[in-house]
Structures are given as C-alpha cells and as structure tokens.
Amino acid sequence: MTRKPHRFLSLRISTFIAVLAVGMLAVGIVALRNGGSANKSTDSAAATLNTSAPAARTVSSTSSPTQIYNSTHTGVVKITTESGLGTGIVLDNNGDILTNDHVVEGASRFNVSFDSSNQTHTAKLVGTDPSDDLAVVKVDPSGLNLHPLTLGDSSTVQVGDTVYALGNPFGYTNSFSEGIVSGLDRSMTAPNGFTIGHSIQTDAAINPGNSGGPLLDGNGNVVGINAQIASNSSNSTGQGQNNGVGFAIPINTAKSVISQLEKSGHVSHGYLGIATSDGNQTGATVSSVQPGSPAESAGIQQGDLIKTIDGKAVNSSSDVVSAIEGRSAGSKVTLGIDRNGSSRSVQVTLGQQPTQAPTTSG
C-alpha cells in the first residue's frame, strides 16, 4: 500500500519535470528566434543610420598585414634610371604611374618593373611638379594586367594609425614594413626649395629606393607618397639611412595635381613671396618678404601676423603653404593680418611660382 502512492507520486513528478522541460525549451526557442529578429532589426536600423549619416573615418580594418600586402603589391612598381632607383604607384589602366620628382629628376630614360609580370618596360615622362616632389611617368598598357591602387583621404589620418610602407629599398623588390603615424602637419623641403606642408611622419621603415612608393592605411588605401627620412647622413633629398623618422607627401596633395600633370606636364602654383614662422601666437608670422613679390606689392610687411586666408583660420605656417599651393597664378586671396595690434584685410593677386625658391621666400 505504501509503494503504489510512491510510484504514482514519482510518475507525477517525472511527468511534471518532462512537461516543464519541454515548456522551457519552447520558451528558449521563441526567445532565440526573437533575439535573432531583434539583432537583425538592430543591424538594419544601424545600416539605415549609417547610410544617412556623414561618412565616418574608415582607417580601422580587420584585414591582416598579409592581406593588405597581397591586395596592393601588384600595384607598386620599381623605377630605375641611369642614376638610381625608386618606387611608383599604378594610378590607372592607361599606364600612368605616380612617383617622386626626385626619383626621375635629370633622367632621360626610365625603366619600370612590374612584380606581377616580372618584366621591365620602358616608360616616358608625362609631367613633373618639383614644388610638391611629384611626377607621373607612363608605360604602354598594351598586354599588361595593371592593378591600380586606391587613393585614400589623407585628411582622415590620425597620429597612432597603423600604416604600411611598400617599395624597393636598396633594390629589394616590394619590401613591406609596418609602423604608425607618428606625427602630422610636418614640413618637408621640395627639390626646388619650396615647402611641402601637412606632411605625414611615420616610423614605418623607409630607405633609399622607397621614394615614390605608397604609405598605406589599414584598408590598403594610399594615404601618402613616401619621400624623405630624417637622418644625420642624409643627402639633399633626405634619403640617408633610416632612423625611424620618415615623411610622406599627403595623397590629397597629389590628387590635387595629378590631372594637371597628365594634361599639361606641369603644375601652375600661385606665388605669394613670403617666408613665415610659428610663434607663441595663433597664426603665422611673416619673417621676410621677397623683393618684387606679390606680397610686397600688396603691402605685406615683415612682422605681420597672418590670422586668416580668405576667411579661413591660419594656425601655423603649414596652413599658409596649403592655402597658397592649391591656387594658380592670377588668383586673388584675402589675408587677415594683425599689425602692431591692429587688424586689417589685405588682398593679394598671386604671381607664378618661380622654378626655384628664392633663399628668403616661403
């Protein structure tokens, strides 16, 4: 008599547990389904939000260094001249290749080697821009499977971003080095003595032969053209032994002149005719005015503090360089200056930049 109720009770308990387990499983399945739907809805909403929002900075990437190398190295070439070697970036399927002016300066013959075909082709000079240390050469694209690189946006680059230098240091074809952006808004001196503003500083290894090659971001986009290094043993182009301080020309500077180089073979740069320096005050102080220059004709004086150019704030000498270098001769610019505590506005008609920088001009 004691066993039957016990067995019945056990059966009821077992049945209850089974029913409860099935119920919990059903709830779990529903919750999982709802959770999946919620995630999809969230993803969809996020996608909709991203579509309508301004473009975000996209330097972060899940691509590994190996993936970036594999997707870009066929768009990089070795350029050999009678006096040395450098690197170039394939721009398009027409055979246009971007490099440094100092790589091709003074040369009459250019040989371009493609890693993808292991063949060397003769190239012709399309145009040079000594003021930005840039040049374009061209190969006959017939029969070539070209792989143009994607030109990025150097204005999005930040200190600490991972970057990669790809080139031919000391002739070692398609060498790949990793580093970070270690500084921004640096200044370089171009082959003709003028200043290249807003240059990118990196500790990615750059050596002779890297000149003209790409500085790549985490997505494999070109954000700079490797050009110089800081070295105690450097020559006039800054190409000594690497000490971990390299400089690249911002790709936005290159993008602003490539079409001119391809169409006319040269770039028209506006010329103001001043040298500036940075001090404790926000702005750029005029340290000298070139005799006979547009600045002198407009009444700009040594000691003037340039606060704005065409209404845009000037925070440093690099801002003056950037504001002028993108304009052609004949353009008019309005300088907001502070002279002895008094603000004034001065309009200047830019002249044609000389082929060589005067010793006191910036």
Backbone hydrogen bonds, N-H to C=O, Kabsch-Sander energy under -0.5 kcal/mol:
donor,donor_aa,acceptor,acceptor_aa,energy
6,H,2,T,-1.0
7,R,3,R,-3.2
8,F,4,K,-2.8
9,L,5,P,-2.9
10,S,6,H,-2.5
11,L,7,R,-2.4
12,R,8,F,-2.6
13,I,9,L,-2.6
14,S,10,S,-2.8
15,T,11,L,-2.9
16,F,12,R,-2.5
17,I,13,I,-2.7
18,A,14,S,-2.2
19,V,15,T,-2.5
20,L,16,F,-2.9
21,A,17,I,-2.6
22,V,18,A,-2.4
23,G,19,V,-2.4
24,M,20,L,-2.8
25,L,21,A,-2.4
26,A,22,V,-2.2
27,V,23,G,-2.5
28,G,24,M,-2.7
29,I,25,L,-2.4
30,V,26,A,-2.5
31,A,27,V,-3.0
32,L,28,G,-2.6
33,R,29,I,-2.6
34,N,30,V,-3.0
35,G,31,A,-3.0
36,G,32,L,-2.6
37,S,33,R,-2.4
38,A,34,N,-2.7
39,N,35,G,-2.6
40,K,36,G,-2.4
41,S,37,S,-2.5
42,T,38,A,-2.7
43,D,39,N,-3.0
44,S,40,K,-2.7
45,A,41,S,-2.7
46,A,42,T,-2.9
47,A,43,D,-2.6
48,T,44,S,-2.3
49,L,45,A,-2.6
50,N,46,A,-2.9
51,T,47,A,-1.9
52,S,48,T,-1.5
53,A,49,L,-1.6
68,I,64,S,-2.3
69,Y,65,P,-2.6
70,N,66,T,-2.6
71,S,67,Q,-1.6
72,T,68,I,-0.7
72,T,69,Y,-1.2
73,H,69,Y,-2.6
75,G,72,T,-2.1
76,V,73,H,-1.4
77,V,88,G,-2.2
78,K,113,S,-2.0
79,I,86,G,-2.2
80,T,78,K,-0.5
80,T,111,N,-2.8
81,T,84,G,-3.1
86,G,79,I,-2.6
87,T,211,S,-3.2
88,G,77,V,-2.0
89,I,98,L,-2.6
90,V,75,G,-2.6
91,L,96,D,-2.8
92,D,96,D,-0.9
95,G,92,D,-0.9
97,I,137,V,-3.0
98,L,89,I,-2.7
99,T,135,A,-2.5
103,V,100,N,-0.7
104,V,100,N,-0.9
104,V,101,D,-0.6
105,E,101,D,-1.5
107,A,104,V,-2.1
110,F,123,A,-0.7
111,N,80,T,-2.4
112,V,121,H,-3.4
113,S,78,K,-2.6
114,F,119,Q,-2.0
115,D,76,V,-0.7
117,S,114,F,-0.5
118,N,114,F,-1.8
119,Q,114,F,-0.7
121,H,112,V,-3.2
123,A,110,F,-2.9
124,K,138,K,-2.5
126,V,136,V,-2.6
127,G,136,V,-1.7
128,T,265,G,-1.8
129,D,134,L,-3.1
132,D,129,D,-1.4
133,D,129,D,-0.7
134,L,129,D,-1.9
135,A,99,T,-2.2
136,V,127,G,-2.5
137,V,97,I,-2.4
138,K,124,K,-2.5
139,V,95,G,-1.8
140,D,122,T,-0.5
144,L,141,P,-2.5
146,L,144,L,-1.0
149,L,90,V,-2.1
151,L,149,L,-0.5
152,G,150,T,-0.5
152,G,222,V,-2.8
156,T,153,D,-1.6
157,V,154,S,-1.0
160,G,181,V,-2.7
161,D,158,Q,-2.1
163,V,179,G,-2.4
164,Y,216,L,-2.0
165,A,177,S,-2.4
166,L,214,P,-1.8
167,G,175,S,-2.0
168,N,209,G,-1.2
170,F,208,P,-3.4
171,G,168,N,-2.2
172,Y,169,P,-2.4
173,T,171,G,-1.1
175,S,167,G,-2.9
175,S,172,Y,-0.8
177,S,165,A,-2.4
179,G,163,V,-2.5
181,V,161,D,-2.1
182,S,180,I,-0.8
182,S,201,Q,-1.8
183,G,201,Q,-1.4
186,R,199,S,-2.2
188,M,196,I,-2.0
190,A,188,M,-0.6
190,A,194,F,-3.4
192,N,130,P,-0.7
193,G,190,A,-2.3
196,I,188,M,-3.2
197,G,195,T,-0.7
199,S,186,R,-2.8
200,I,248,A,-2.6
201,Q,183,G,-2.8
201,Q,199,S,-0.5
202,T,246,G,-2.3
203,D,180,I,-1.6
210,N,207,N,-2.9
212,G,226,N,-3.0
213,G,210,N,-2.4
215,L,224,G,-2.7
216,L,164,Y,-3.2
216,L,214,P,-0.6
217,D,221,N,-2.3
220,G,217,D,-2.0
222,V,150,T,-3.0
223,V,215,L,-3.1
223,V,221,N,-0.6
224,G,215,L,-1.2
225,I,249,I,-2.1
226,N,213,G,-2.6
226,N,224,G,-0.6
227,A,247,F,-2.6
228,Q,247,F,-1.7
229,I,238,G,-2.4
230,A,245,V,-2.9
231,S,229,I,-0.6
234,S,231,S,-1.3
238,G,235,N,-2.0
240,G,238,G,-0.7
246,G,202,T,-2.9
247,F,228,Q,-3.1
248,A,200,I,-2.4
249,I,225,I,-2.6
251,I,223,V,-2.1
253,T,250,P,-0.8
254,A,250,P,-1.4
255,K,251,I,-2.8
256,S,252,N,-1.2
257,V,254,A,-1.6
258,I,254,A,-1.9
261,L,257,V,-2.3
262,E,258,I,-2.4
263,K,259,S,-1.9
264,S,260,Q,-3.0
265,G,260,Q,-0.9
265,G,261,L,-0.9
266,H,260,Q,-0.6
269,H,267,V,-0.8
270,G,324,I,-0.6
270,G,327,R,-3.1
271,Y,351,G,-1.7
275,A,288,S,-2.2
277,S,285,T,-2.2
279,G,281,Q,-0.6
283,G,315,N,-0.9
284,A,306,I,-1.7
285,T,277,S,-2.6
286,V,304,D,-3.0
287,S,275,A,-2.6
287,S,285,T,-0.7
288,S,275,A,-1.5
290,Q,273,G,-2.9
293,S,290,Q,-1.9
295,A,272,L,-2.1
297,S,293,S,-2.2
298,A,294,P,-1.7
299,G,295,A,-0.5
299,G,296,E,-1.2
300,I,295,A,-2.5
303,G,286,V,-3.1
304,D,301,Q,-2.0
305,L,338,D,-2.2
306,I,284,A,-3.1
306,I,304,D,-0.7
307,K,305,L,-0.6
307,K,336,G,-3.3
308,T,336,G,-1.7
309,I,312,K,-2.2
310,D,334,T,-3.5
312,K,309,I,-1.8
314,V,307,K,-3.1
315,N,313,A,-0.6
319,D,316,S,-0.7
320,V,316,S,-0.9
321,V,317,S,-2.1
322,S,318,S,-2.5
323,A,319,D,-2.1
324,I,320,V,-1.7
325,E,321,V,-2.8
326,G,322,S,-0.9
327,R,324,I,-2.0
330,G,350,L,-2.6
331,S,328,S,-1.8
333,V,348,V,-2.7
335,L,333,V,-0.6
335,L,346,V,-3.5
336,G,308,T,-2.5
336,G,334,T,-0.5
337,I,335,L,-0.7
337,I,344,R,-2.6
338,D,305,L,-2.3
339,R,337,I,-0.5
339,R,342,S,-3.1
340,N,338,D,-0.5
342,S,339,R,-1.6
344,R,337,I,-2.3
346,V,335,L,-2.7
348,V,333,V,-3.2
350,L,331,S,-3.1
350,L,348,V,-0.7
351,G,271,Y,-2.4
353,Q,269,H,-2.3
357,A,192,N,-3.2
361,S,358,P,-1.5
362,G,274,I,-2.0
